[in-house]
């Protein structure tokens, strides 16, 4: 295992995030604040509680998962596509490093950046609503698994894409709609029976609403190890 090459790719990708801090860090924090202002204030004033918690607190796990899933895909896809576009990928290919080590470097950096942003969202949420995380260890573990899984998916998209349009195609028309329709900002119990059945076909639903990320946040799940095992397998399905 060529650890120096992995470290070089990882550090380069992390440094690029620092160079584009307005887009990589500031923008997600601003958009999160807007979510809380619009959803938490406008809609939250009409909904007192969902599943026993305030609406503002209810949407925090949804915002974090939305961020992790979309940013990890985008970061990983752009991270490998940009060297292809500029031609610098040939420097990586000519280096004494295997494909597996290249994947570790790019995917590790993308997952790290997406997890950092999710915690920035969590920090931003403290200014708008009070909440308590029941299982912080399992919350962090699920974030890591989800970040790595979707970063791997994004890496595949970056390798497959031949232009910037293809690079954004799958995240925009598949990933984002599935996250929004998976119970990120509402309880699926509010839906008619037909749409509840349709929602259960969405794999994101089982990450968000089945004794999972939201329950890890707010409830004492008696069978958390079993449910975490289910989520792990869904993420790697």
N, C-alpha and C positions, 0 to 999 in steps of 0.2 A: 504494500500500500504506500503510494507516494504522498505522504502527508503534507510535504512542502508545496506541492502543486495544488492540492485541495485548499490549503490555507491561502495560497496566492489568489485563486479564483474567488474564494469566499471574501477575502479582504477587498478585492477589487470591486465586487458587487456591493458590498456594504459601503465602501467609499463613494460609489456612485449615488447611493441614497442620500449621503450627507451633502454631496454637491448639488443635488436637486431637492433640498430640504423643503422648499415651498410646496412642491408637488407631492413629495413622498410623505412628509410628516404634517405640515401645517394644514394642507387641504383636507385630509381625513378628519382632523380635529374640528375644523370649521364646519364641515358637512355634518358631523355628529351633533354639534351644537344646534344646527338647523333642524335636524331630526327631532331633538328634544323640544325645541321651541314650537315646531309645527305639530308633531304628533303628541308630545307630552302636554302641551298647553291647549291646543285647539281640540284634539280628540280626547285627551285625558280629562278635560273638563266635563265631557259628556259621559265618560265611563269612569265610575268610581273605582272599581276593582275588577281584576280578571284573575281567576284561580286563586283568590284570596290575597292578592298583592295589588298595589297601586299600578295603574297603567304605565306610568313613567318608569317604574322599576321593572315592569313586565317586558318592556322592549329592549332593555339593556343586553340580555343574552342574544336577542335577535340582531341587534346592531353589531355586536362583537363577532357573531358567526358570519353575518353579511360581509363584514370587513375582512375576516380571515379567508373566507372562501374566494372572494373576488380579487383581493389584493395578491394573495399567494399565486393564483392563476396568472394574473397580469404580470407580476414581477418575474415569475419563472419564464413565462412565454417571451417577454421582452428581453430578459437577460440573455437568452440563448439566440434570439432572433437578431438582436443588434450586431453581434459579431459576424453573423452570416451576412447581414446587410452591408456592413463596412468592409468585410473581407478579413477582419482580424481573427476569424475563426480558424484560419489556416495556421496561425501561430500556436493556437491551442492544439490543433491536430498534429502538428509537427513536434510538439513537446513530448517527453517520455512520461505520458500519463494515459491511463486507460479510460475507456468510455464510462465505466462505472465511477471512477474518481471524478471525472468531469461532472457527472450527474450529481454526485454528493456535494461538490462545490457550489453549483448553481442552485440546486434545490434547497440546500442548507441555508444559503443566503436569503432566498425568497421566503422560506418559511420563517426565518428569524425576523425579517422585516415585517411580515404580516402579523406575527405574534406581538411585536413591539407596538405596532399601530393599534392592535386590539386592546392592549393594556393602556395606551393613551386614551382610547375611547372610554375604558373603564374609569380612568382618572377624571376625564371630562365629565362623566356622568355624575360624579360626586358633587359637582357644583349645581346640579339640577334636581337631584332626587336622592333620598336616603335609602340605603339597601344593605343587606347583609348576605355574604356568601357562605352558605352552609358547608360546602366541601371544596375549599380552595385547591387542594392537591388534585382532585379529580377534574376540576375545572381546567387547571393548567395542563393536565395530561391530555384531556380531550382537545384542547386548543392545539397542542403540539402535533397530535395525530392528524387532526384535520388540516393543519397548515402544511404538513409534509405531504399528505395525500393529494391535496389540491395543487401543491407546487409541482409534484410529479406529473399531474395532469397538464398543468400549464407548460411544463418543459416539453411534453409531447406536442402540444399545440405549437410551440415555438419552433420545433424541429420540422413540423409539417407545413407551417405557413410559408408561403412564397411571396407575400406582400403584406402591407400593414392592414389591409381590409380583412384578410383571412385571420390575421393575428387577433382582431377584435370580434370576429364573427361569433365564435362559440361562447366566449364570456358574456357577450351582450344578449344573445338570443336564447341561450340555454342556462348558463349558470345563474345569472342575476334573476330571471323570472322564476326559476325553481326555488331560489332562496326566499324571494318575496312571497311565493305561493305555498311555502312550507311551514307557515305558522310563525314567521319571524316577528310580526307586529300585531298578531291577533290570535285568539284561541280558536282552534278548528271546531270546537264544540258549538261555536256560534253559527256555523254554516249549516245549510240544509243537508239532509242525509245523502243526497246524490253527490254534492260537492265534497262531503266528508269522505265518501268512497273514492272519488277522484284524487283527493289530496293524499290518500294512503298509497297511491301509486308513485308518489313523489319521494325519492330516497332522502331528500333533505328533511322531510317531515319527521323521520325517525331519529335524526340527529338532534332536531330542535324540540320535539314534543312527545317523546316516549320514554319517560323516566330517564332523561338525558341531560342535555346541557342546561336547560332552564330548571329542571328539577335539581340538578347538581348545585345550581345557584341558590335555590330558595327552599327546598324541601328536604326532609330527612327520608331518603329512599332506603328502605330496609334491605333491598337486594341490589345495592349499588354495584357490587363487583360483577354480578351476573349481567346487569344492564350495561355496564361499561364494556363487558366482553361482546355484547350484541352490537354496540356502537362501533367498537374497533373493527369488527367484521364487516359492518355496513360501509365504513370508510374505506376498507380495502377490497370491497366487492368489485 
